[in-house]
Amino acid sequence: TLGDPIPDDAIELALNVAEAPFVHDLPDGLDASVRALIAISPTVRINPPPRKADDLGTNAGADVLDKDGVRSYLTPKQSDNLYPPELRTSPERLSRFWGIEYANDPGSRAATLRMFDTTLGDASPMLAKVQCPALIVATELQRIERAGSGDPIAKALPKGQSLALRTGHLAAFASPELVAPAILNFTKQFGD
C-alpha cells in the first residue's frame, strides 16, 4: 500500500509491479480506502467507435493461442509491441521476458484477449467516479497506441494526470529505470 515504506532499490520496485488489466467495471467508483491509482499502458477506451455485434468476442490473437499456443501467438510484431527492439539492451531482461511470455497459459491469455474485446466500451462514466488522485502512464513505443494516449483517460478522471514514457507496453519490466522514478514522484504527494 502507499503507507508502506518504499524499498531503497526503486528499480526492484518497478520490476515487481504486477501486470494487471485496468478494472473495467467500477459501478460505485473505487473504495474510499484507495488513496491513489497508477495505470501503466491501460487498456481503457474513451468514446470508442461502435462495434458490430458479430465482431464482439472475435480476436485473431486469441484464436491463434487456442489453436497453436503461445509460441505461435508471439509473432515478431506482437513481441515488438510488448518489448520494443530499441529497449532490448539487457540480455538478462530479454531472457526473463521470453521466459515469462512463454510460460503464459494459452487458454487464460486467450480468454483475457476476448474479455477485452467484449467488455471495453466507453470508460468515461466509470472513470468519472474515481475520486482518488490518478496517474495514467502512456507508453510511446507501444505499437498499438499513440504517444499521449493517456491524456483522454487522465482528463476523464476528476484528479487525473498523464505522463508519457519512452517505453513499451510492459513498461515496468522493460524500463524499470523510467517507471520507478515516475511512481516515486507521483507517490511523494502522499507524504508517508
C-alpha positions in Angstrom: 0.0 0.0 0.0 1.1 3.6 -0.3 1.5 3.8 3.5 4.2 1.0 3.5 7.9 2.0 3.3 9.2 2.2 -0.3 12.2 -0.1 -0.8 15.6 1.6 -1.3 16.0 -0.1 -4.6 13.5 1.7 -6.8 14.4 -0.4 -9.9 13.4 -3.6 -8.0 10.2 -1.9 -7.0 9.3 -1.3 -10.7 10.3 -4.8 -11.7 7.9 -6.2 -9.1 4.9 -4.1 -10.2 2.2 -6.7 -11.0 1.0 -6.6 -14.6 -2.8 -6.5 -14.3 -5.5 -5.1 -16.6 -7.3 -1.9 -15.6 -10.5 -2.5 -13.8 -13.2 -2.2 -16.4 -16.3 -2.1 -14.2 -16.5 0.1 -11.1 -20.2 0.7 -10.6 -19.6 2.7 -7.4 -16.2 4.0 -8.1 -13.2 2.9 -6.1 -13.5 2.1 -2.4 -12.6 5.2 -0.2 -9.6 3.3 1.2 -7.9 3.5 -2.2 -5.6 6.5 -1.9 -4.3 6.6 -5.5 -4.4 4.9 -8.8 -1.4 4.3 -11.2 -2.2 2.8 -14.5 0.6 2.0 -16.9 -0.4 1.5 -20.5 -4.0 0.9 -19.6 -6.5 -0.9 -21.8 -9.3 1.7 -21.5 -11.3 3.3 -24.2 -12.8 6.8 -24.3 -15.7 7.1 -26.8 -14.6 4.1 -28.9 -16.1 3.7 -32.4 -19.2 1.5 -32.5 -18.5 -2.2 -32.9 -20.6 -4.6 -35.0 -22.3 -7.3 -32.9 -20.6 -10.0 -35.0 -17.2 -8.6 -34.1 -17.7 -9.0 -30.4 -15.7 -11.8 -28.9 -13.6 -12.4 -32.0 -9.9 -12.0 -31.7 -7.4 -13.4 -34.1 -4.7 -13.5 -31.4 -7.0 -15.5 -29.1 -7.8 -17.9 -31.9 -4.1 -18.5 -32.5 -3.5 -19.0 -28.8 -6.3 -21.6 -28.7 -5.1 -23.4 -31.8 -1.3 -23.2 -31.7 -0.2 -22.0 -28.3 2.0 -19.1 -27.0 4.9 -19.6 -29.4 2.7 -19.0 -32.4 1.0 -16.0 -30.8 4.3 -14.3 -30.1 5.0 -13.2 -33.6 7.7 -10.6 -34.2 5.1 -7.9 -34.5 3.4 -8.9 -31.2 6.8 -9.3 -29.4 7.9 -5.9 -30.7 4.8 -4.3 -29.2 5.3 -5.9 -25.8 9.0 -5.3 -25.7 10.3 -3.0 -28.4 13.6 -3.9 -30.0 15.1 -0.5 -29.1 14.7 -1.4 -25.4 16.4 -4.8 -25.7 19.7 -3.6 -24.3 20.0 -6.1 -21.4 20.3 -9.8 -22.4 19.2 -10.7 -18.8 16.0 -8.7 -19.1 15.3 -10.1 -22.6 15.8 -13.7 -21.4 13.5 -13.1 -18.5 10.9 -11.5 -20.8 10.9 -14.6 -23.1 10.7 -16.9 -20.1 7.7 -15.1 -18.7 5.9 -14.8 -22.0 6.4 -18.5 -23.0 5.2 -19.6 -19.5 1.8 -18.0 -20.1 -1.2 -20.3 -20.1 -2.6 -20.0 -23.7 -6.2 -20.6 -22.6 -6.1 -17.9 -19.9 -4.4 -15.4 -22.2 -6.9 -16.1 -25.0 -9.8 -15.6 -22.5 -8.3 -12.2 -21.4 -8.0 -11.0 -25.0 -11.6 -12.0 -25.7 -12.7 -10.3 -22.5 -11.1 -7.0 -23.7 -12.9 -7.3 -27.0 -16.3 -7.8 -25.4 -16.2 -5.5 -22.4 -14.3 -2.5 -23.5 -16.9 0.1 -24.1 -16.7 3.8 -23.2 -15.0 4.0 -19.8 -15.9 7.7 -19.3 -18.8 7.1 -16.9 -16.7 4.7 -14.8 -13.6 7.0 -14.7 -15.7 9.9 -13.6 -16.4 8.0 -10.3 -12.7 7.6 -9.4 -12.2 10.3 -6.8 -8.6 9.5 -5.8 -5.5 11.0 -7.5 -4.6 9.0 -10.6 -1.5 8.8 -12.8 -2.0 7.4 -16.3 1.2 6.4 -17.9 1.2 6.2 -21.7 3.9 4.2 -23.4 5.4 5.9 -26.5 6.8 2.8 -28.1 3.7 0.7 -27.9 2.8 -0.1 -31.4 -0.9 -0.3 -30.9 -1.4 3.1 -29.1 -0.1 6.6 -29.9 2.1 8.6 -27.5 -0.1 10.9 -25.4 -3.0 8.4 -25.5 -3.1 8.7 -21.7 -4.4 12.3 -22.0 -8.0 11.5 -22.7 -8.1 8.9 -19.9 -6.5 11.4 -17.4 -8.9 14.1 -18.4 -11.9 11.8 -17.7 -10.6 11.3 -14.2 -11.5 14.0 -11.7 -8.0 14.0 -10.3 -6.1 12.5 -13.2 -2.8 13.4 -14.7 -0.9 11.8 -17.6 2.7 11.1 -18.3 4.3 9.6 -21.5 7.3 7.4 -21.1 9.6 6.2 -23.9 9.0 2.5 -23.4 6.7 -0.3 -24.4 3.5 -2.0 -23.2 5.3 -4.0 -20.5 6.9 -0.8 -19.1 7.7 -1.9 -15.6 9.5 -4.9 -16.9 11.3 -3.4 -19.9 12.2 0.0 -18.4 12.1 0.0 -14.6 14.6 2.8 -14.6 11.9 5.0 -16.2 8.8 3.6 -14.3 10.2 3.6 -10.8 11.0 7.4 -10.7 7.5 8.1 -12.2 5.9 6.0 -9.5 8.0 7.5 -6.7 7.5 11.1 -7.9 3.7 10.6 -8.0 3.5 8.9 -4.6 5.6 11.7 -2.9 2.5 13.8 -2.6 1.1 11.3 -0.1 4.0 12.0 2.3 4.0 8.6 4.0 
